[in-house]
């Protein structure tokens, strides 16, 4: 991993994540996005989709998320993506009923074909882009071992 970018294939990444004591995979979902928009609107749609389970609005976090996406994009430009590229997002939230903190992680990745489009998008520009890509979100719960 470098600057948030992971280039391991899915099997190796799954094995690595599941090897962490207290980490357990809970789901893996393939997703598809298509349409057109600016880099900002594409990022907002993407993050709203992958963080939907948290509820609420992603707008307050968009400056941070856009900056981090720019870092992953810059690193992807410098790397050779042969199979997959992706990132891991850690989240701490509160389980509403029990008011207990919950730590989860998401490994979000896509194919090398998507990386060719991804590196050409100007992250802070107002230019419109067409997009049509698939990605996978693998969710993990983390429970600190006692």
C-alpha positions, -999 to +999 in steps of 0.1 A: +000+000+000+012+035-008-008+067-001-040+048+003-036+027-029-038-011-027-028-031-058-031-067-044-055-090-061-088-097-044-078-131-030-046-118-015-063-087-001-092-108+014-066-131+030-047-102+044-077-085+059-091-117+074-057-125+089-060-094+112-070-107+147-105-095+154-114-087+117-142-106+099-157-102+065-194-095+066-203-089+029-190-083-006-212-064-031-205-056-067-218-022-077-222-002-110-222+035-116-228+053-149-238+087-161-219+120-165-208+148-143-179+167-129-152+150-108-168+165-076-203+152-085-189+117-095-170+115-062-201+126-042-222+099-059-195+073-054-190+081-017-228+084-010-232+049-025-204+032-005-212+050+028-250+047+025-251+022+054-240+050+078-270+072+069-268+109+068-252+133+043-217+129+029-215+166+020-198+177+053-169+152+045-166+159+008-136+182+010-117+155+029-130+126+007-121+145-025-086+152-012-080+116-003-094+104-037-070+128-053-041+112-034-052+077-045-056+090-080-021+105-080-006+072-067-025+052-093-010+074-120+025+065-108+017+028-104+012-001-128-023-016-122-022-051-136-054-065-120-072-044-093-067-011-076-085+001-045-084+016-011-094+007+025-117+030+044-120+027+082-152+039+099-162+043+135-199+047+141-224+042+169-249+013+167-282+032+172-301+008+195-272-002+218-253+031+215-221+011+212-192+021+190-187-001+160-155-002+139-158-013+103-136-013+073-144-013+036-121-025+009-133-008-023-117-019-055-121-019-093-104-034-123-074-022-142-097-011-171-114+014-147-080+027-136-074+040-171-104+063-169-098+071-132-064+086-137-076+109-165-103+127-144-092+161-131-102+158-094-109+195-088-120+204-123-154+215-136-151+195-168-178+170-174-170+133-178-190+103-189-185+073-166-195+037-167-176+015-142-180-014-119-165-018-084-167-041-054-172-031-018-160-057+008-172-049+043-154-060+075-163-057+112-135-053+136-139-065+172-108-058+193-097-092+207-099-094+245 
